[in-house]
Amino acid sequence: MNSLMKWLAPGIFKLAFLLFRAPLFKNSRRKHQWIMRIFRFAADNDSCQALSVYGHLLHFRGEGIDNRIQGGIYLQRAADKGDMKAQYQMARIYESGFEHYFPASDEKSFHYYQLAASQGHALAISRMLKIYQLGELGQAVNAKEAERWQSLQPTLAITP
């Protein structure tokens, strides 16, 4: 039964996410609570997307420290499963630290920035460039690495 839930969790999450984004009952607290319970179900059954979205919602919009810490835990699980958005968020959390549960750590922050940037996360690539240009997060100034990250930065199309 447990393996069936893990198999169904990503699909259940995708349906809940569509409802979450739908304009139907947009300001309904009841809808919000129901969808958050579904997100938690999917996250607790190891859906990577659910871990990332639910973790983000709890950490950045949750009420109270306990919810924000729990959100960070979900984000870390998603980051460790390879979600680049969660990896970037964990890098930011570890860069500044959060409460006693996520102490500031240059090593962990750099690790998660590197993982996210290697998957093409634009903000993580920009941060890696700055890290090597300025010698931040325990890394030495390295023009060669800065140049490499500069070449990987996505170019923004400017339209008139």
C-alpha positions as CSV (number, residue, x, y, z in Angstrom):
1,M,0.0,0.0,0.0
2,N,2.8,2.4,0.9
3,S,4.5,1.9,-2.5
4,L,1.2,2.5,-4.2
5,M,0.9,5.9,-2.4
6,K,4.5,6.8,-3.4
7,W,3.6,5.9,-7.0
8,L,0.4,8.0,-7.0
9,A,1.8,11.0,-5.0
10,P,3.2,12.9,-8.1
11,G,0.0,12.7,-10.0
12,I,-2.1,13.7,-7.0
13,F,0.3,16.6,-6.5
14,K,-0.1,17.8,-10.1
15,L,-3.9,17.8,-9.8
16,A,-3.7,19.7,-6.5
17,F,-1.3,22.2,-8.0
18,L,-3.6,22.8,-10.9
19,L,-6.4,23.5,-8.4
20,F,-4.1,25.7,-6.4
21,R,-3.3,27.9,-9.4
22,A,-7.0,27.9,-10.6
23,P,-9.0,31.1,-10.1
24,L,-11.9,29.1,-8.8
25,F,-12.5,30.0,-5.1
26,K,-9.3,32.0,-5.2
27,N,-9.7,33.6,-1.7
28,S,-11.2,30.5,-0.1
29,R,-9.5,29.6,3.1
30,R,-11.1,26.2,3.0
31,K,-9.7,25.5,-0.5
32,H,-6.3,26.6,0.7
33,Q,-6.3,24.3,3.7
34,W,-7.6,21.3,1.7
35,I,-4.9,21.8,-1.0
36,M,-2.2,22.2,1.6
37,R,-3.2,18.9,3.1
38,I,-2.9,17.3,-0.3
39,F,0.5,18.9,-0.8
40,R,1.7,17.5,2.5
41,F,0.4,14.0,1.6
42,A,2.3,14.1,-1.7
43,A,5.4,15.5,0.0
44,D,5.3,12.9,2.8
45,N,5.2,10.3,0.0
46,D,8.4,11.6,-1.6
47,S,7.0,13.5,-4.6
48,C,10.0,15.8,-5.4
49,Q,7.8,18.5,-6.8
50,A,5.5,18.4,-3.8
51,L,8.5,18.6,-1.5
52,S,9.8,21.6,-3.3
53,V,6.5,23.5,-3.6
54,Y,5.1,22.6,-0.1
55,G,8.5,23.3,1.4
56,H,8.7,26.7,-0.3
57,L,5.2,27.6,0.8
58,L,5.8,26.6,4.4
59,H,9.3,28.2,4.7
60,F,8.6,31.5,3.0
61,R,4.9,32.0,3.7
62,G,4.3,29.8,6.7
63,E,3.0,31.1,10.0
64,G,5.4,30.6,12.9
65,I,8.9,29.4,13.2
66,D,8.0,25.7,13.5
67,N,6.2,25.8,10.1
68,R,9.2,27.7,8.5
69,I,11.7,25.2,9.9
70,Q,9.5,22.3,8.6
71,G,9.4,24.0,5.2
72,G,13.2,24.1,5.2
73,I,13.3,20.4,6.0
74,Y,11.0,19.7,3.0
75,L,13.1,22.0,0.8
76,Q,16.3,20.2,1.8
77,R,14.7,16.8,1.0
78,A,13.7,18.1,-2.5
79,A,17.2,19.6,-3.0
80,D,18.8,16.3,-2.1
81,K,16.5,14.6,-4.6
82,G,17.8,16.9,-7.3
83,D,15.3,19.7,-7.6
84,M,17.2,22.8,-8.8
85,K,14.8,25.4,-7.4
86,A,15.0,23.8,-3.9
87,Q,18.8,23.6,-4.3
88,Y,18.9,27.3,-4.9
89,Q,16.6,28.0,-2.0
90,M,18.7,25.8,0.3
91,A,21.9,27.6,-0.8
92,R,20.2,30.9,0.2
93,I,19.0,29.5,3.5
94,Y,22.5,28.2,4.4
95,E,24.2,31.4,3.2
96,S,22.4,33.5,5.9
97,G,21.3,30.7,8.3
98,F,17.8,30.3,9.7
99,E,17.1,29.7,13.4
100,H,19.0,26.9,15.1
101,Y,18.1,24.3,12.6
102,F,19.9,25.7,9.6
103,P,23.0,27.4,10.8
104,A,24.9,29.6,8.3
105,S,27.4,27.4,6.4
106,D,29.6,28.6,3.6
107,E,30.3,25.0,2.6
108,K,26.7,23.9,2.4
109,S,25.6,27.1,0.7
110,F,28.3,26.7,-1.9
111,H,27.5,23.1,-2.4
112,Y,23.8,23.8,-3.1
113,Y,24.6,26.8,-5.4
114,Q,26.9,24.6,-7.4
115,L,24.3,21.9,-7.7
116,A,21.6,24.3,-8.9
117,A,23.9,26.2,-11.2
118,S,25.1,22.9,-12.8
119,Q,21.5,22.2,-13.8
120,G,21.1,25.7,-15.4
121,H,19.4,27.7,-12.6
122,A,20.0,31.3,-13.8
123,L,20.2,32.9,-10.4
124,A,22.5,30.2,-9.1
125,I,24.8,30.7,-12.1
126,S,24.8,34.4,-11.4
127,R,25.7,33.7,-7.8
128,M,28.5,31.3,-8.7
129,L,29.9,34.0,-11.0
130,K,29.9,36.5,-8.1
131,I,31.4,34.0,-5.7
132,Y,34.4,33.4,-7.9
133,Q,34.7,37.1,-8.9
134,L,34.7,38.3,-5.3
135,G,36.0,35.2,-3.4
136,E,33.0,34.6,-1.3
137,L,31.7,31.6,0.6
138,G,35.2,30.4,1.4
139,Q,36.3,30.2,-2.2
140,A,39.3,32.1,-3.5
141,V,39.0,34.6,-6.3
142,N,39.3,32.5,-9.5
143,A,39.1,34.3,-12.9
144,K,39.0,31.1,-14.8
145,E,36.0,29.7,-12.9
146,A,34.3,33.2,-13.1
147,E,34.8,33.2,-16.8
148,R,33.4,29.7,-17.1
149,W,30.2,30.7,-15.1
150,Q,30.0,33.9,-17.1
151,S,29.9,31.8,-20.4
152,L,27.0,29.7,-18.9
153,Q,24.9,32.7,-18.0
154,P,21.7,32.8,-20.0
155,T,21.4,35.8,-22.3
156,L,18.3,37.8,-21.9
157,A,16.5,38.6,-25.2
158,I,15.8,42.3,-25.3
159,T,12.9,43.2,-27.5
160,P,12.0,46.8,-28.6
